[in-house]
Amino acid sequence: MQKQAWINPLFEKLTNTGEIGLQTVNYLREKQVSIAFSKDNPAVGAAWTITRSIKINTVHFGPEKIDHPRLLSLIVHETRHLQQGLLTALSVYGELDAWQVDFNFQKSLAGKYPAPEIEELCSLPLIFDRQVLQHSRRLMQAYAGKGYRIDLLPLYPLQREIRYRLTGK
């Protein structure tokens, strides 16, 4: 497991936020997910990797800010992607799920959503409906900017997207 001095205080802070924080910590411990800080593109807050780790962008956060609500919600977001698996995580459906968990968690800490687009996004049903997912994609880019390339991801997880493209269902 991890040896960083900040990891136990981070896990304690997440655990003390409620059920979602506790579930996140339990998953991270059970799966021995590594969390590290590293410099990345300023458009990125955090990222999951295929080697089952989470990288926090030092452009925005360092270990001294482990109690920041946005940092905590980013860890919840990236953990959700690890729980989803690769094919779901790399889809608009997977992003909608992770954004909703992320920003609903953040709202539980801060008392409000950071923007009207996020409030609307969190009110959408998490369903396999192309119109809902296209609308989600627009809201995500309205909030994050055109540099957030959600438009490159399929709407559905890849296996379901292929089936849709072949059958129209």
N, CA and C of each residue as an Amber inpcrd file, in Angstrom:
protein
   507
   0.8490000  -1.1900000   0.0000000   0.0000000   0.0000000   0.0000000
   0.8830000   1.2380000   0.0000000   0.2960000   2.3830000   0.0410000
   1.0050000   3.6400000  -0.1120000   1.6870000   4.0700000   1.1820000
   2.8140000   4.7540000   1.0270000   3.5960000   5.1940000   2.1770000
   3.5420000   6.7050000   2.3950000   2.8790000   7.4470000   1.5150000
   2.8570000   8.8940000   1.6340000   2.2220000   9.3120000   2.9650000
   2.8040000  10.3510000   3.5670000   2.3170000  10.8270000   4.8650000
   0.9080000  11.3850000   4.7780000   0.4960000  11.8420000   3.6100000
  -0.8060000  12.4980000   3.4610000  -1.9410000  11.5160000   3.1790000
  -1.6260000  10.2530000   2.8900000  -2.6850000   9.3380000   2.4390000
  -3.6710000   9.0080000   3.5640000  -3.2000000   8.7440000   4.7610000
  -4.1350000   8.4300000   5.8590000  -5.0080000   9.6320000   6.2250000
  -4.4450000  10.8510000   6.3360000  -5.3290000  12.0060000   6.5650000
  -6.3420000  12.2180000   5.4250000  -5.9220000  11.9660000   4.1790000
  -6.8430000  12.0820000   3.0520000  -7.9820000  11.0720000   3.1950000
  -7.6420000   9.8270000   3.4780000  -8.6710000   8.7930000   3.6460000
  -9.5790000   9.1040000   4.8270000  -9.0150000   9.6330000   5.8970000
  -9.8300000  10.0060000   7.0600000 -10.8040000  11.1290000   6.6910000
 -10.3070000  12.1140000   5.9590000 -11.1640000  13.2280000   5.5330000
 -12.3010000  12.7130000   4.6490000 -11.9780000  11.8610000   3.6700000
 -13.0130000  11.2890000   2.8000000 -14.0170000  10.4720000   3.6080000
 -13.5410000   9.6570000   4.5180000 -14.4080000   8.8150000   5.3370000
 -15.3860000   9.6630000   6.1450000 -14.9140000  10.8010000   6.6300000
 -15.7440000  11.6750000   7.4680000 -16.7610000  12.4960000   6.6790000
 -16.7500000  12.3920000   5.3420000 -17.7020000  13.1560000   4.5340000
 -19.0430000  12.4550000   4.3790000 -19.0940000  11.1820000   4.7230000
 -20.3510000  10.4560000   4.5770000 -20.1970000   9.1890000   3.7680000
 -21.3370000   8.6600000   3.3200000 -21.3840000   7.3440000   2.6800000
 -20.5330000   7.2590000   1.4070000 -20.6190000   8.2490000   0.5210000
 -19.8560000   8.2080000  -0.7310000 -18.3570000   8.2410000  -0.4350000
 -17.9460000   9.0950000   0.4830000 -16.5350000   9.1580000   0.8650000
 -16.0590000   7.8370000   1.4500000 -16.8630000   7.2370000   2.3090000
 -16.5140000   5.9500000   2.9100000 -16.4170000   4.8580000   1.8500000
 -17.3800000   4.8110000   0.9390000 -17.3400000   3.8150000  -0.1400000
 -16.1020000   4.0050000  -1.0120000 -15.7440000   5.2440000  -1.2700000
 -14.5560000   5.5420000  -2.0710000 -13.3040000   5.0180000  -1.3820000
 -13.1510000   5.3280000  -0.1080000 -11.9790000   4.8690000   0.6490000
 -11.9350000   3.3420000   0.7040000 -13.0690000   2.7100000   0.9520000
 -13.0950000   1.2450000   0.9980000 -12.6410000   0.6440000  -0.3260000
 -13.1010000   1.1960000  -1.4350000 -12.6970000   0.7000000  -2.7560000
 -11.1980000   0.9180000  -2.9750000 -10.7230000   2.1210000  -2.6840000
  -9.3030000   2.4300000  -2.8850000  -8.4120000   1.5060000  -2.0660000
  -8.8040000   1.2270000  -0.8440000  -8.0150000   0.3210000   0.0040000
  -8.0970000  -1.1150000  -0.4900000  -9.3180000  -1.5620000  -0.7690000
  -9.5140000  -2.9500000  -1.2050000  -8.7360000  -3.2510000  -2.4870000
  -8.7720000  -2.3210000  -3.4310000  -8.1090000  -2.5200000  -4.7310000
  -6.6660000  -2.0180000  -4.7340000  -6.2070000  -1.4900000  -3.6050000
  -4.8510000  -0.9560000  -3.4620000  -4.5090000   0.0350000  -4.5800000
  -5.4130000   0.9740000  -4.7620000  -5.2320000   1.9960000  -5.7910000
  -4.1970000   3.0080000  -5.3030000  -3.2180000   3.2470000  -6.1250000
  -2.1940000   4.2330000  -5.8130000  -2.6960000   5.6250000  -6.1970000
  -2.4170000   6.6010000  -5.3410000  -2.7560000   7.9960000  -5.6190000
  -1.4600000   8.7890000  -5.5630000  -1.2320000   9.5890000  -6.5960000
  -0.0030000  10.3750000  -6.6570000  -0.3150000  11.7670000  -7.1890000
   0.5690000  12.6790000  -6.8950000   0.4810000  14.0320000  -7.4160000
   1.5230000  14.1780000  -8.5190000   1.1120000  14.6990000  -9.6650000
   2.0490000  14.9400000 -10.7640000   1.5090000  16.0570000 -11.6430000
   2.4260000  16.7350000 -12.3070000   2.0360000  17.8540000 -13.1700000
   1.4280000  17.3240000 -14.4600000   0.3490000  17.9940000 -14.9060000
  -0.3520000  17.6000000 -16.1230000  -0.8440000  18.8630000 -16.8220000
  -1.5300000  18.6700000 -17.9140000  -2.1570000  19.7540000 -18.6550000
  -3.0830000  20.5240000 -17.7000000  -3.0450000  21.8640000 -17.7070000
  -3.8980000  22.6390000 -16.8010000  -5.3950000  22.3570000 -16.9470000
  -5.8260000  21.8320000 -18.0880000  -7.2430000  21.5070000 -18.2850000
  -7.6500000  20.2630000 -17.5000000  -6.6880000  19.5210000 -16.9710000
  -6.9480000  18.2720000 -16.2550000  -6.8290000  18.5160000 -14.7580000
  -7.8460000  18.1070000 -14.0130000  -7.7820000  18.2010000 -12.5550000
  -7.1730000  16.9500000 -11.9480000  -7.6080000  15.8040000 -12.4810000
  -7.1200000  14.5050000 -12.0270000  -7.4200000  13.4950000 -13.1310000
  -6.8060000  12.3310000 -13.0360000  -7.0340000  11.3050000 -14.0510000
  -6.8260000   9.9220000 -13.4420000  -7.5530000   8.9510000 -13.9800000
  -7.3330000   7.5550000 -13.6240000  -6.4360000   6.9660000 -14.7100000
  -5.7740000   5.8860000 -14.3860000  -4.9080000   5.2350000 -15.3710000
  -5.3190000   3.7760000 -15.5330000  -4.9160000   3.1820000 -16.6430000
  -5.2530000   1.7690000 -16.8700000  -4.4850000   0.8550000 -15.9160000
  -3.4760000   1.3790000 -15.2450000  -2.7610000   0.5840000 -14.2350000
  -3.4070000   0.7240000 -12.8560000  -4.6400000   1.2430000 -12.8370000
  -5.4390000   1.3550000 -11.6230000  -4.8130000   2.2850000 -10.5880000
  -4.4720000   3.4720000 -11.0610000  -3.9800000   4.5000000 -10.1550000
  -4.7170000   5.8060000 -10.4570000  -4.5560000   6.7600000  -9.5620000
  -5.1510000   8.0850000  -9.7280000  -4.0320000   9.0990000  -9.6200000
  -4.0040000  10.0190000 -10.5770000  -3.0160000  11.1000000 -10.5960000
  -3.7410000  12.4230000 -10.3750000  -3.2920000  13.1820000  -9.3860000
  -3.8420000  14.4980000  -9.0920000  -2.8850000  15.5290000  -9.6920000
  -3.4160000  16.4720000 -10.4440000  -2.5950000  17.4570000 -11.1320000
  -2.0740000  18.5060000 -10.1500000  -0.7510000  18.6030000 -10.0440000
  -0.1380000  19.5660000  -9.1210000  -0.2880000  21.0070000  -9.5930000
  -0.7500000  21.2090000 -10.8150000  -1.0560000  22.5650000 -11.2640000
  -2.1780000  23.1450000 -10.3960000  -3.0610000  22.2690000  -9.9170000
  -4.2210000  22.7060000  -9.1330000  -4.1270000  22.3650000  -7.6430000
  -3.5610000  21.2080000  -7.3300000  -3.5650000  20.7350000  -5.9460000
  -2.2490000  20.0550000  -5.5940000  -1.9060000  20.1510000  -4.3170000
  -0.7690000  19.4200000  -3.7740000  -1.2010000  18.7260000  -2.4980000
  -0.3220000  17.9330000  -1.9070000  -0.6730000  17.2030000  -0.6810000
  -1.1140000  18.1050000   0.4740000  -0.7200000  19.3680000   0.4310000
  -1.1100000  20.2830000   1.5100000  -2.5810000  20.6900000   1.4310000
  -3.2690000  20.3430000   0.3250000  -4.6790000  20.7210000   0.1520000
  -5.5980000  19.5010000   0.1690000  -5.2520000  18.4720000   0.9230000
  -6.0420000  17.2390000   0.8820000  -7.4470000  17.3910000   1.4460000
  -7.7330000  18.5030000   2.0950000  -9.0880000  18.6900000   2.6140000
  -9.9350000  19.5980000   1.7250000  -9.4140000  19.9930000   0.5750000
 -10.1530000  20.8640000  -0.3460000 -11.3230000  20.0770000  -0.9530000
 -12.5530000  20.6260000  -0.8890000 -13.7150000  19.8950000  -1.4170000
 -13.5720000  19.4630000  -2.8760000 -12.9500000  20.2930000  -3.7190000
 -12.8090000  19.9130000  -5.1250000 -11.8230000  18.7620000  -5.2900000
 -10.7580000  18.7620000  -4.5220000  -9.8040000  17.6450000  -4.5780000
 -10.4940000  16.3540000  -4.1460000 -11.2520000  16.4120000  -3.0780000
 -11.9640000  15.2180000  -2.5990000 -12.9520000  14.7180000  -3.6510000
 -13.6650000  15.6380000  -4.2920000 -14.6470000  15.2090000  -5.2940000
 -13.9580000  14.6540000  -6.5410000 -12.7820000  15.1650000  -6.8820000
 -12.0300000  14.5950000  -8.0100000 -11.6070000  13.1550000  -7.7230000
 -11.2260000  12.8890000  -6.4950000 -10.8570000  11.5100000  -6.1300000
 -12.0800000  10.6030000  -6.2200000 -13.2280000  11.0940000  -5.7630000
 -14.4740000  10.3360000  -5.8940000 -14.7680000  10.0770000  -7.3790000
 -14.6000000  11.0940000  -8.2160000 -14.8510000  10.9920000  -9.6630000
 -13.9520000   9.9320000 -10.3000000 -12.6630000  10.0320000 -10.0610000
 -11.7230000   9.0860000 -10.6930000 -11.9010000   7.6680000 -10.1510000
 -12.2590000   7.5510000  -8.8880000 -12.5350000   6.2270000  -8.3230000
 -13.7500000   5.6100000  -9.0070000 -14.7480000   6.4270000  -9.2930000
 -15.9350000   5.9270000  -9.9970000 -15.5440000   5.3320000 -11.3490000
 -14.6370000   6.0080000 -12.0690000 -14.1710000   5.4630000 -13.3470000
 -13.4850000   4.1140000 -13.1600000 -12.6800000   3.9780000 -12.1310000
 -12.0240000   2.6930000 -11.8830000 -13.0610000   1.6120000 -11.5910000
 -14.1130000   1.9660000 -10.8730000 -15.1930000   1.0220000 -10.5810000
 -15.9480000   0.6280000 -11.8520000 -16.0880000   1.5550000 -12.7850000
 -16.8470000   1.3080000 -14.0140000 -16.1540000   0.3190000 -14.9410000
 -14.8560000   0.3610000 -14.9740000 -14.1030000  -0.4240000 -15.9440000
 -13.8130000   0.4150000 -17.1760000 -12.8460000  -0.0270000 -17.9530000
 -12.3120000   0.7270000 -19.0790000 -13.3620000   1.1340000 -20.1050000
 -14.1880000   0.1980000 -20.5680000 -15.1160000   0.5030000 -21.6650000
 -16.2150000   1.4830000 -21.2650000 -16.7030000   1.3600000 -20.0500000
 -17.7190000   2.3050000 -19.5920000 -17.0880000   3.6580000 -19.2810000
 -15.9250000   3.6550000 -18.6480000 -15.2570000   4.9100000 -18.2930000
 -14.9450000   5.7530000 -19.5230000 -14.6770000   5.1010000 -20.6340000
 -14.3470000   5.8180000 -21.8690000 -15.5720000   6.0020000 -22.7440000
 -16.6350000   6.5250000 -22.1400000 -17.8750000   6.8160000 -22.8670000
 -18.5420000   8.0280000 -22.2240000 -19.4330000   8.6520000 -22.9690000
 -20.1910000   9.7720000 -22.4130000 -21.0560000   9.2800000 -21.2550000
 -21.6230000   8.0830000 -21.3950000 -22.4150000   7.4990000 -20.3110000
 -21.5720000   7.3950000 -19.0290000 -20.3480000   6.8830000 -19.1580000
 -19.4600000   6.7600000 -17.9980000 -19.0910000   8.1100000 -17.4120000
 -18.8610000   9.0790000 -18.2860000 -18.5530000  10.4240000 -17.7890000
 -19.7530000  11.0460000 -17.0840000 -20.9470000  10.8610000 -17.6470000
 -22.1390000  11.3950000 -16.9880000 -22.2670000  10.8100000 -15.5870000
 -22.0920000   9.5170000 -15.4710000 -22.1520000   8.8580000 -14.1690000
 -21.1140000   9.4550000 -13.2120000 -19.8700000   9.5750000 -13.6670000
 -18.7980000  10.0890000 -12.8060000 -19.0080000  11.5680000 -12.4570000
 -19.4550000  12.3590000 -13.4360000 -19.7180000  13.7790000 -13.1460000
 -20.8420000  13.9190000 -12.1260000 -21.8880000  13.1200000 -12.2580000
 -23.0020000  13.2200000 -11.3100000 -22.5650000  12.8280000  -9.9000000
 -21.8170000  11.7560000  -9.7760000 -21.3190000  11.3480000  -8.4560000
 -20.4040000  12.4360000  -7.8980000 -19.5020000  12.9240000  -8.7360000
 -18.5390000  13.9580000  -8.3610000 -19.2470000  15.2140000  -7.8480000
 -20.1210000  15.7860000  -8.6780000 -20.7080000  17.0740000  -8.3200000
 -21.8110000  16.9740000  -7.2760000 -22.4980000  15.8520000  -7.1960000
 -23.4340000  15.6690000  -6.0840000 -22.6660000  15.5440000  -4.7680000
 -21.5320000  14.8690000  -4.8060000 -20.6650000  14.7720000  -3.6280000
 -20.1430000  16.1670000  -3.2610000 -19.6630000  16.8940000  -4.2670000
 -19.1510000  18.2390000  -4.0110000 -20.2440000  19.1390000  -3.4300000
 -21.4640000  19.0060000  -3.9450000 -22.5780000  19.7990000  -3.4070000
 -22.8370000  19.4440000  -1.9420000 -22.6930000  18.1710000  -1.5970000
 -22.9010000  17.7750000  -0.2000000 -21.8730000  18.4310000   0.7210000
 -20.7040000  18.7650000   0.1820000 -19.6590000  19.4160000   0.9830000
 -19.7980000  20.9330000   0.9710000 -20.1160000  21.4970000  -0.2070000
 -20.1190000  22.9500000  -0.3760000 -21.5060000  23.5750000  -0.2530000
 -22.5580000  22.7560000  -0.3580000 -23.9060000  23.2770000  -0.2270000
 -24.5490000  23.7380000  -1.5180000 -23.7860000  23.7420000  -2.6090000
 -24.3540000  24.1700000  -3.8900000 -23.5180000  23.6050000  -5.0290000
 -24.1170000  23.6220000  -6.2160000 -23.3890000  23.2390000  -7.4210000
 -22.5440000  24.4230000  -7.8700000 -21.4240000  24.1770000  -8.5550000
 -20.5640000  25.2920000  -8.9600000 -21.0960000  26.1260000 -10.1220000
 -22.0760000  25.6040000 -10.8740000 -22.5930000  26.3420000 -12.0390000
 -23.9520000  25.7900000 -12.4320000 -24.7700000  26.6010000 -13.1230000
 -26.0890000  26.1230000 -13.5680000 -26.0000000  24.8950000 -14.4860000
 -24.9550000  24.8260000 -15.3230000 -24.8000000  23.6570000 -16.2070000
 -24.6360000  22.3700000 -15.4050000 -23.9380000  22.4650000 -14.3000000
 -23.7130000  21.2810000 -13.4530000 -25.0000000  20.8820000 -12.7550000
 -25.7560000  21.8490000 -12.2970000 -27.0450000  21.5410000 -11.6730000
 -27.9570000  20.8210000 -12.6660000 -27.9960000  21.3090000 -13.8960000
 -28.8090000  20.6620000 -14.9290000 -28.2860000  19.2670000 -15.2500000
 -26.9720000  19.1450000 -15.3680000 -26.3480000  17.8480000 -15.6570000
 -26.7000000  16.8250000 -14.5760000 -26.6600000  17.2510000 -13.3330000
 -26.9480000  16.3350000 -12.2200000 -28.4230000  15.9690000 -12.1310000
 -29.2760000  16.7190000 -12.7990000 -30.7120000  16.4010000 -12.7920000
 -31.0990000  15.4190000 -13.9070000 -30.1780000  15.1590000 -14.8330000
 -30.4880000  14.2630000 -15.9530000 -30.5360000  12.8150000 -15.4870000
 -31.3890000  12.0050000 -16.0910000 -31.3970000  10.5810000 -15.7420000
 -30.1570000   9.8980000 -16.3240000 -29.5910000   8.9650000 -15.5780000
 -28.4560000   8.1720000 -16.0570000 -29.0260000   6.9620000 -16.7920000
 -29.2690000   7.1540000 -18.0900000 -29.8910000   6.1160000 -18.9090000
 -29.1920000   6.0460000 -20.2670000 -29.3890000   4.9180000 -20.9310000
 -28.8410000   4.7370000 -22.2700000 -29.7980000   5.3410000 -23.2920000
 -29.8090000   6.6490000 -23.3480000 -30.6390000   7.3900000 -24.2840000
 -29.7240000   8.3740000 -25.0030000 -29.6530000   8.2680000 -26.3140000
 -28.7110000   9.0750000 -27.0810000 -28.9690000  10.5760000 -26.9390000
 -30.2290000  10.9870000 -26.8720000 -30.5230000  12.4150000 -26.7190000
 -30.0480000  12.9340000 -25.3620000 -30.2770000  12.1690000 -24.3160000
 -29.8200000  12.5650000 -22.9790000 -28.2960000  12.6490000 -22.9580000
 -27.6320000  11.6810000 -23.5580000 -26.1670000  11.6660000 -23.5440000
 -25.5840000  12.7760000 -24.4200000 -26.2160000  13.0980000 -25.5340000
 -25.7650000  14.2200000 -26.3560000 -25.9310000  15.5430000 -25.6080000
 -27.0400000  15.6760000 -24.8890000 -27.2660000  16.8740000 -24.0810000
 -26.2190000  16.9530000 -22.9630000 -25.9130000  15.8270000 -22.3510000
 -24.8790000  15.7700000 -21.3060000 -23.5470000  16.2550000 -21.8470000
 -23.2110000  15.7740000 -23.0280000 -21.9520000  16.1600000 -23.6760000
 -21.9000000  17.6870000 -23.8640000 -22.9950000  18.2820000 -24.3090000
 -23.0400000  19.7340000 -24.5110000 -22.8660000  20.4840000 -23.1790000
 -23.5330000  20.0010000 -22.1500000 -23.4150000  20.6500000 -20.8380000
 -21.9940000  20.5400000 -20.2870000 -21.3680000  19.3860000 -20.4720000
 -19.9960000  19.2040000 -19.9950000 -19.0460000  20.1700000 -20.6950000
 -19.1990000  20.3060000 -22.0080000 -18.3180000  21.2280000 -22.7250000
 -18.6460000  22.6900000 -22.4110000 -19.9060000  22.9830000 -22.1520000
 -20.2590000  24.3510000 -21.7580000 -19.5820000  24.7090000 -20.4430000
 -19.4860000  23.7480000 -19.5470000 -18.8700000  23.9850000 -18.2450000
 -17.3400000  23.9450000 -18.3230000 -16.8060000  22.9170000 -18.9790000
 -15.3650000  22.6850000 -18.9700000 -14.6220000  23.3770000 -20.1120000
 -15.3400000  23.7690000 -21.1530000 -14.7080000  24.4080000 -22.3010000
 -14.4740000  23.4200000 -23.4340000 -14.2240000  23.9550000 -24.6020000
 -14.0330000  23.1220000 -25.7940000 -12.7850000  22.2490000 -25.6990000
 -11.8600000  22.6090000 -24.8250000 -10.6640000  21.7830000 -24.6210000
 -10.9720000  20.4510000 -23.9620000 -12.1360000  20.3610000 -23.3380000
 -12.5780000  19.0930000 -22.7490000 -13.1620000  18.2660000 -23.8770000
 -12.4460000  17.2580000 -24.3320000 -12.7660000  16.5520000 -25.5650000
 -13.7260000  15.3800000 -25.3660000 -14.8080000  15.6180000 -24.6650000
 -15.8600000  14.6170000 -24.4970000 -16.4670000  14.2370000 -25.8450000
 -16.3320000  15.1210000 -26.8340000 -16.8620000  14.8470000 -28.1680000
 -16.1250000  13.7070000 -28.8690000 -14.9750000  13.3020000 -28.3540000
 -14.2160000  12.1980000 -28.9500000 -14.6610000  10.8270000 -28.4280000
 -15.4330000  10.8290000 -27.3610000 -15.8700000   9.5610000 -26.7700000
 -17.1940000   9.1040000 -27.3740000 -17.3830000   7.7770000 -27.4740000
 -18.6960000   7.2830000 -27.9090000 -19.7360000   7.5860000 -26.8380000
 -20.9930000   7.6890000 -27.2370000 -22.0490000   7.9440000 -26.2540000
 -22.1890000   6.7760000 -25.2930000 -22.2130000   5.5720000 -25.8210000
 -22.3690000   4.3620000 -25.0110000 -21.0070000   3.7120000 -24.7800000
 -20.8920000   2.8330000 -23.7750000 -19.6850000   2.0150000 -23.6680000
 -19.4540000   1.2860000 -25.0000000 -18.2110000   1.0810000 -25.3640000
 -17.8490000   0.6550000 -26.7060000 -18.6340000  -0.5500000 -27.2260000
 -18.7770000  -1.5940000 -26.4200000 -19.4940000  -2.7790000 -26.8890000
 -20.9460000  -2.4620000 -27.2240000 -21.5610000  -1.5930000 -26.4440000
 -22.9520000  -1.2020000 -26.6850000 -23.0410000  -0.2370000 -27.8810000
 -22.0520000   0.6320000 -28.0200000 -22.0090000   1.5670000 -29.1510000
 -21.8800000   0.8000000 -30.4700000 -21.0360000  -0.2090000 -30.4970000
 -20.8690000  -1.0200000 -31.7070000 -22.1780000  -1.7190000 -32.0520000
 -22.8200000  -2.3050000 -31.0510000 -24.1090000  -2.9650000 -31.2880000
 -25.1460000  -1.9810000 -31.8250000 -25.1590000  -0.7690000 -31.2600000
 -26.0980000   0.2460000 -31.7320000 -25.8150000   0.6060000 -33.1930000
 -24.5490000   0.7900000 -33.4880000 -24.1860000   1.1770000 -34.8720000
 -24.5100000   0.0760000 -35.8780000 -24.4170000  -1.1850000 -35.4560000
 -24.7040000  -2.2980000 -36.3570000 -26.1930000  -2.5600000 -36.5110000
 -26.9550000  -2.3610000 -35.4250000 -28.3640000  -2.7360000 -35.4320000
 -29.3310000  -1.5630000 -35.3600000 -28.8260000  -0.4020000 -34.9350000
 -29.7030000   0.7600000 -34.7390000 -30.5220000   0.6490000 -33.4610000
 -30.2300000  -0.3370000 -32.6290000 -30.9530000  -0.5290000 -31.3660000
 -29.9890000  -0.4700000 -30.2000000
